[in-house]
């Protein structure tokens, strides 16, 4: 009964945040325009909602789901409450790969400028793949560098933070190195913004997510066993050495797909699993589902807040989530200090 | 090997001029490159005598302050990092990683967007922001003696927050994302005499304080009890040295933006260079400052030569410094447990 009420409230919040995200923006609209979107009648204003806000909301949902799942898997497999895809260099690696690819595309087609050049010569279907490649390489590099008789997650994070800032600097060098008129897209994308995303950005990333989700549900028993320590997991018949790398790759893929849509959106993967544990979902399946709903809600709210604070100016959703996430990160460290855990 | 290097004075008497010469060469290279072609010798002769030509103007009024800023910021950040490493007894100490530069950036941004663009007020806000961030980091990290890495984690949390807040402020004040990126990565494009004249008094005060307390700093490396047995109030001196390091870092941020990793890398580099002499605190601080200044001066010269000044120097420094950090963090394995 309690579970039902909780689910009802969660879904209600999600729907509400979707509606708010459709309703508010730099162009004034009212609830009737949103309603006309669903009833199929309506004019120019409804077109704005359909063409600009609807894809944006959809993108926010996809990103929220991907990032929070990625964070949940990282935290479970590494048994570390501080794990987050952005801290492991996934976003940095993916950004660098995509910016290099854009640079190559622009170099070979120097005639066009700005948004058009990058999107017409670097087909959007390729971007998730490229991001995936970059994200996985960066994650692999970090794991390689911090391996010494097992992973200490705290060392992983240190390496990840440093590598992320190096990658960010490399990306900056690429962006500035390309001529200035053509860096518009790269800069926009690097800020972790949902500005001007349409369905052509979202759809290429969907199959990857669906495949990952299927795999996660197939590996549900193993995943829930991994919450315990490695010995216990082994004793209930999970081959930790086999399962953990597979799950980590899936997590990195989720994060990279999210990055391929919006650029780096920080800390969603860190905070959402904690929120969903706080509101009382302990079973793995329950946790995954709650995570998806909470993650989507969080990113939608972040995006809506970012673009309604001072329209027409826009704060990228990545910055809003960092503002929310950093204090949570600090709190987790503080609590961890007290308990003296996180070895 | 021989007796001279056993005592170490021979080594030092070669080392310090050598480092200074490398730094000076980088600065001179920086003076000589730019839109007006000038040879190294010409550039230096323009410094001594202004012949009224355009080239002389660009050397004296445009390039010289930039070079001084670069060298000064490098030296200040290196000193700041060295102080942090000593007072927290933490080999991973760095003004960027402990959140100080992030906080200073936030302070400067608050001042720029909400109060005034007057540089002298800006620097005060920068120092206030840096202090607040340092305090927050300490509060979050708690006692880090046994786990130095926790200081860095807490610093990361603080600095991520400060950087996001800075970005928000700058976007809301209608700066373009490109400006934001340029500012957040740090560099010396268009830095002139006003910036330098703002920077040097604070940096000088910070440097003098850190040199003045350096006899005491060498006791702070040991635990507080043995410091107390020698009649020292360790806590008080730690606060004083901490203040000096925040002032140094904040002044640098106000001039050049948050430049990463110099404060971490150069103290270790100077330990390597000094070998057994690194236990001499004053010497270590001076060599760190010289190395820091030299590295930043060279970076600025290189980005101007290779990218014609379109890339801020901070990019090169972050890439090189970060890679060095990754290599060293591996070697500081027992620390980065």
Interface residues (C-beta under 8 A of the other chain):
Chain A: X82 X145 X148 X152 X154 X155 X157 X158 X159 X161 X162 X163 X165 X166 X168 X169 X170 X172 X173 X175 X176 X177 X180 X183 X187 X188 X190 X191 X266 X267 X309 X310 X313 X314 X315 X316 X319 X320 X322 X323 X325 X326 X327 X329 X330 X333 X334 X337 X338
Chain B: X92 X136 X139 X140 X141 X142 X143 X149 X150 X152 X153 X154 X156 X157 X158 X160 X161 X163 X164 X165 X167 X168 X171 X172 X174 X177 X178 X181 X185 X260 X261 X307 X310 X311 X312 X314 X315 X316 X318 X319 X322 X323 X325 X326 X329 X330 X333 X336 X337
